[in-house]
Amino acid sequence: MDARHRSLTLVLAIGLASATSLAESQRTRSASGAFFQTPLAVSEMAAKEAVVDTTAGTFVIRLLPEVAPNHVGYFIELANEGAYARTTFHRVVKNGMIQGGDPLSRDAGQASRYGTGGLGVLQAEFNDEPMTAGAVSAVLQPGKRDSGGAQFFVIVADQPALQGQYTIFGRVVEGLEVVQAISTAAADADGRLAERIEIRSVAIRDAIPQAPEPFSTETVEELPRYRAVLETTKGPITVRFSPEKAPEHVRNFLRLASVGAYDGTQFHRIVPGFVVQGGMMNTRREPLPQKVSRYVRTLQPEFNDSAHVKGTLSMARLADPASASTSFFLCTGPAPSLDGEYTAFGVVTEGMEALEALERVALNGETPVEPLELIRVRLETD
């Protein structure tokens, strides 16, 4: 187990071993020792989402009643009663997880007991859902598999060491960047937040059907109608596409541009007389929203007979021919060594002077000394 996993396990355990009478929690098992059993059928809970509105932003959980029906039924019951309102996220691991849902956390005077309330209600429903980023799981008392309840934690980064040890009952499908931001808020060595980040409300709704992916339905014959204007710090550059040569690369660029993925990225590599390269998501001025990041994927090569000459738009990649994703380059001179090795999918039709201005900036090796931003990509049609 690496350091991140060790610290995450520690945070989930801190404060729970000394839990006092569960009569103080919002729900307890009955005198007979029976665990909560949801009256809702799996079909009644299917395709439901929980909209978690917090003082740091909103995220959406897709509930998973097919793998954890009682956990989902209990979460829905508490949410509908307003039980999560004014509770706080009481522990975090930076870029690891956030933990909340303790009914005791409404009372700032009980801060020393946060993490001990709302437990001992649910029997474990361990399942095969992966403990990957966005997984929502029930908190347990140490060594007690059947001690879940109101408290939950959300994973920010993959935690394979925790697989099968907690009941996953949901997955964040929108707003994971909010969860990540909460995880990075100022906290002490035990992960206790310096300032309260509260849940305002949790609202249950029918899952919103996903619309078709942008540029997934247009035919190859329709795609040439589109052009992209790259608004850069050195001026606009207009490109036209060649879907007849590389249709999936064209769709990929148009899709990413349409959801704003390229906006605020940097031109990070310049080789005079060769290429200006940009479009890497890790150069973005703001984190990529989850609803956008799902469109980031690798592409199969579509090598073609287009020559790499000044003004050619082509896709960058690693050594693997199938590793192109978001990064692209514009040729600033003839580059025949790239022909048939990289996927060319468009050409500059206006703004060559802006491309030349990008090429002329001072460099440290191949890195621009000054920031060169792709402010936004604007799509136009004929």
C-alpha positions in Angstrom: 0.0 0.0 0.0 1.5 3.3 -1.0 1.5 6.5 1.1 -1.7 7.9 -0.4 -3.6 4.6 0.3 -2.2 4.5 3.9 -3.2 8.1 4.6 -6.7 7.5 3.1 -7.2 4.4 5.3 -6.1 6.3 8.3 -8.5 9.2 7.7 -11.4 6.8 7.3 -10.5 5.3 10.7 -9.7 8.4 12.8 -12.3 9.2 15.4 -14.4 6.0 14.7 -12.7 3.6 17.1 -14.0 5.6 20.0 -17.5 5.9 18.8 -20.0 6.2 21.6 -23.6 5.1 21.7 -25.2 5.0 18.3 -28.4 6.2 19.9 -26.9 9.7 19.3 -26.8 9.2 15.6 -29.6 10.0 13.2 -30.6 6.4 12.7 -29.8 3.3 14.8 -30.5 -0.4 14.5 -33.7 -1.5 16.3 -33.5 -3.4 19.6 -33.8 -6.6 17.6 -30.5 -5.8 15.9 -32.1 -5.7 12.4 -30.4 -3.7 9.8 -32.1 -1.1 7.6 -34.0 -2.7 4.7 -35.2 -0.4 2.0 -38.9 -0.6 1.1 -38.1 0.5 -2.4 -37.7 -2.0 -5.3 -34.5 -1.8 -7.3 -36.6 -0.7 -10.3 -37.9 2.3 -8.3 -34.4 3.4 -7.5 -32.9 2.8 -11.0 -31.7 5.7 -13.1 -31.6 8.1 -10.1 -29.1 10.8 -9.4 -28.3 12.8 -6.3 -27.5 16.4 -6.8 -25.2 17.4 -3.9 -25.1 21.2 -3.5 -22.3 22.4 -1.3 -20.8 25.7 -0.3 -17.9 24.8 -2.6 -20.0 23.9 -5.6 -22.3 21.1 -6.9 -21.6 17.5 -7.9 -23.9 14.8 -9.1 -23.9 11.2 -8.0 -25.4 8.4 -10.2 -26.8 5.9 -7.6 -26.2 2.2 -8.1 -29.2 0.3 -6.5 -28.4 -2.8 -8.6 -25.2 -3.4 -6.5 -26.2 -1.9 -3.2 -29.9 -1.5 -2.9 -30.1 -0.9 0.9 -27.3 1.7 0.8 -29.0 3.5 -2.0 -32.5 3.2 -0.4 -31.1 4.6 2.9 -29.3 7.5 1.1 -32.4 8.4 -0.8 -34.5 8.3 2.4 -32.0 10.6 4.3 -31.8 13.0 1.3 -35.5 13.3 1.0 -35.8 14.1 4.7 -33.2 16.8 4.4 -30.9 14.9 6.7 -27.7 16.0 5.0 -28.5 19.7 5.0 -26.0 21.8 7.0 -23.7 18.8 7.6 -20.0 19.4 6.7 -17.2 17.5 5.1 -15.2 16.8 8.2 -12.1 15.0 6.8 -10.2 15.1 3.5 -7.1 13.6 1.9 -5.6 16.0 -0.6 -6.4 14.6 -4.1 -7.4 11.4 -2.4 -10.9 11.6 -0.9 -13.5 13.7 0.9 -15.7 12.4 3.8 -19.0 13.7 5.1 -22.6 13.0 6.0 -22.1 12.8 9.8 -25.3 14.2 11.4 -23.2 15.4 14.4 -21.3 17.7 12.1 -24.2 20.2 12.0 -23.1 21.3 15.5 -19.7 23.1 15.4 -19.5 22.5 19.1 -19.2 18.7 18.6 -16.2 19.0 16.2 -14.1 16.6 18.3 -16.7 13.9 17.7 -17.1 14.4 14.0 -16.9 11.0 12.3 -18.6 9.0 15.1 -22.3 9.7 14.2 -24.8 8.2 11.9 -23.2 4.7 11.7 -24.2 1.1 12.5 -27.4 1.0 10.3 -26.5 -0.9 7.2 -25.3 -4.4 6.5 -22.3 -4.5 4.0 -23.2 -4.8 0.3 -19.6 -5.2 -1.0 -19.6 -5.4 -4.8 -17.3 -5.4 -7.8 -17.6 -1.7 -8.6 -14.1 -0.4 -9.1 -12.6 1.9 -6.4 -11.7 4.5 -9.0 -12.1 8.3 -9.1 -15.7 9.3 -8.4 -16.7 6.2 -6.4 -19.0 7.0 -3.5 -18.8 4.6 -0.6 -20.2 4.1 2.9 -17.9 4.8 5.8 -17.4 2.0 8.3 -16.3 1.7 11.9 -12.8 0.0 12.0 -13.1 -3.7 11.9 -16.9 -3.7 11.5 -18.0 -4.5 8.0 -21.7 -4.0 8.9 -21.5 -0.5 10.3 -22.4 1.7 7.4 -24.9 4.5 7.7 -25.3 8.1 6.9 -21.6 8.9 6.4 -20.0 8.5 2.9 -16.7 9.2 1.2 -15.9 10.1 -2.4 -12.7 9.0 -4.0 -10.8 11.6 -6.0 -8.1 9.3 -7.3 -8.0 5.6 -7.9 -7.6 3.6 -4.7 -7.1 -0.1 -5.6 -5.9 -0.9 -2.1 -9.5 -0.3 -0.8 -11.2 -2.5 -3.4 -13.8 -4.8 -1.8 -13.4 -3.2 1.7 -16.2 -0.7 1.4 -19.7 -0.7 -0.1 -19.7 1.5 -3.2 -23.3 2.7 -3.8 -22.8 5.6 -6.3 -20.4 7.3 -8.7 -19.9 11.0 -9.4 -20.9 11.6 -13.0 -20.6 15.4 -12.9 -18.6 17.8 -10.8 -15.6 15.6 -9.8 -13.5 18.8 -10.1 -15.6 20.2 -7.2 -14.8 17.1 -5.1 -11.2 17.5 -6.0 -11.2 21.1 -4.9 -12.8 20.2 -1.6 -10.0 17.6 -1.1 -7.4 20.3 -1.5 -8.9 22.8 1.0 -6.7 23.8 3.9 -6.7 21.0 6.6 -4.6 19.9 9.5 -2.5 16.8 9.7 -5.5 14.6 10.5 -7.4 15.9 7.4 -9.8 18.1 9.4 -10.7 21.1 7.4 -9.7 24.5 8.7 -13.0 26.0 7.6 -16.4 24.4 7.2 -17.5 23.2 3.7 -21.2 22.4 4.1 -23.7 20.4 2.2 -26.6 22.7 1.5 -28.9 20.0 0.2 -29.0 16.7 -1.5 -31.8 16.4 -4.1 -32.8 13.1 -5.7 -33.8 13.3 -9.4 -34.3 11.1 -12.4 -31.1 10.7 -14.3 -30.8 13.1 -17.2 -30.4 11.2 -20.4 -27.1 12.0 -22.1 -27.3 13.8 -25.4 -25.4 12.3 -28.3 -21.8 13.2 -28.3 -21.0 16.4 -30.2 -20.1 15.7 -33.8 -20.9 12.0 -33.6 -23.9 12.1 -36.0 -22.6 14.4 -38.8 -21.7 12.5 -42.0 -18.2 12.8 -43.5 -19.8 14.9 -46.2 -21.2 17.4 -43.7 -18.0 17.9 -41.7 -16.3 20.2 -44.3 -18.9 22.9 -43.5 -17.1 23.6 -40.2 -14.0 25.7 -39.7 -12.3 26.6 -36.5 -10.9 30.0 -35.5 -8.1 29.6 -33.0 -8.0 32.9 -31.0 -4.4 33.2 -29.7 -2.5 35.8 -27.9 -0.8 36.6 -31.3 -4.1 36.9 -33.2 -6.7 34.5 -34.8 -5.8 31.5 -36.9 -8.5 29.9 -39.1 -8.2 26.3 -40.0 -10.3 24.1 -42.4 -10.6 20.3 -42.0 -10.0 17.3 -44.2 -12.6 14.7 -43.0 -12.2 12.7 -46.2 -8.6 12.0 -45.1 -9.0 11.7 -41.3 -12.7 11.7 -40.2 -12.2 10.7 -36.6 -9.4 13.2 -36.0 -11.7 15.9 -37.4 -14.6 14.8 -35.2 -12.3 14.7 -32.2 -11.0 18.2 -32.7 -14.4 19.6 -33.3 -15.9 17.8 -30.3 -13.2 19.1 -28.0 -13.5 22.6 -29.3 -17.3 22.6 -29.0 -17.1 21.8 -25.3 -14.4 24.3 -24.6 -11.6 21.8 -23.8 -9.0 23.8 -25.7 -9.9 27.1 -24.2 -7.2 28.4 -21.9 -4.5 26.0 -23.0 -1.0 27.0 -24.0 1.2 26.6 -27.0 3.9 24.8 -25.1 6.4 23.8 -27.8 7.9 25.8 -30.7 10.5 24.7 -33.2 11.2 27.5 -35.7 10.8 26.4 -39.3 9.1 23.2 -38.1 6.1 23.3 -35.7 4.1 25.2 -33.2 2.4 22.7 -30.8 -0.4 23.2 -28.3 -3.6 21.6 -27.0 -2.3 19.7 -24.0 -4.9 19.6 -21.3 -2.3 19.9 -18.5 -1.5 23.4 -19.8 -5.1 24.6 -19.2 -5.4 27.6 -16.9 -8.3 25.8 -15.1 -8.9 22.1 -14.4 -10.8 20.3 -17.0 -14.5 19.8 -15.9 -15.6 16.2 -15.6 -18.4 16.7 -18.2 -15.6 17.7 -20.6 -12.9 15.2 -19.6 -15.1 12.3 -20.7 -14.4 13.4 -24.3 -10.7 13.1 -23.9 -9.6 9.8 -25.4 -6.9 8.3 -27.6 -7.3 8.0 -31.3 -6.4 5.3 -33.8 -4.0 6.7 -36.5 -5.5 7.9 -39.8 -2.2 8.3 -41.7 -2.9 9.7 -45.2 -1.2 11.2 -48.2 -1.5 14.8 -47.0 1.9 16.6 -47.1 3.1 18.3 -44.0 3.9 21.8 -45.3 3.6 25.2 -43.8 0.1 25.6 -42.4 -0.7 21.9 -42.1 -2.7 21.0 -39.0 -1.7 17.6 -37.6 -2.0 15.6 -34.4 0.8 15.1 -32.0 1.4 11.7 -30.4 3.9 9.7 -28.4 5.9 6.7 -29.7 2.7 4.6 -30.0 0.9 5.5 -33.2 -2.4 5.1 -31.4 -1.5 7.6 -28.6 -2.8 10.9 -30.1 -5.4 12.5 -27.9 -5.7 16.3 -27.6 -2.3 17.8 -28.5 -2.0 19.2 -32.1 0.6 21.1 -34.1 0.7 23.6 -36.9 3.6 23.2 -39.3 5.6 26.4 -39.9 7.7 25.0 -42.7 7.9 21.8 -44.8 8.3 18.7 -42.7 8.3 15.7 -45.1 9.7 13.4 -42.3 6.2 13.6 -40.7 4.4 12.5 -43.8 2.6 9.2 -43.3 3.8 9.1 -39.6 1.4 11.7 -38.2 -2.2 12.3 -39.0 -2.7 15.5 -40.9 -6.3 16.6 -40.7 -6.6 20.3 -41.7 -4.9 23.4 -43.0 -4.6 27.1 -42.1 -6.7 29.2 -44.4 -6.4 32.6 -42.6 -4.1 34.0 -40.0 -0.7 32.8 -41.2 0.8 36.1 -39.8 -0.4 35.1 -36.3 1.2 31.6 -36.7 4.4 33.3 -37.8 4.2 35.6 -34.7 3.9 32.6 -32.5 7.0 31.1 -34.1 9.1 34.2 -33.6 8.8 34.4 -29.7 11.8 34.0 -27.5 12.5 30.4 -26.5 14.2 28.5 -23.8 15.1 25.4 -25.8 11.7 24.6 -27.4 9.6 26.3 -24.6 8.3 29.8 -25.1 9.6 32.3 -22.6 6.3 34.2 -22.6 2.9 32.6 -22.2 1.2 31.8 -25.5 -2.4 31.1 -24.8 -5.0 29.5 -27.0 -7.7 31.8 -25.6 -10.5 29.9 -27.2 -11.5 27.9 -30.3 -14.6 29.3 -32.0 -16.4 27.1 -34.5 -18.0 28.6 -37.6 -20.0 27.1 -40.4 -20.4 28.0 -44.1 
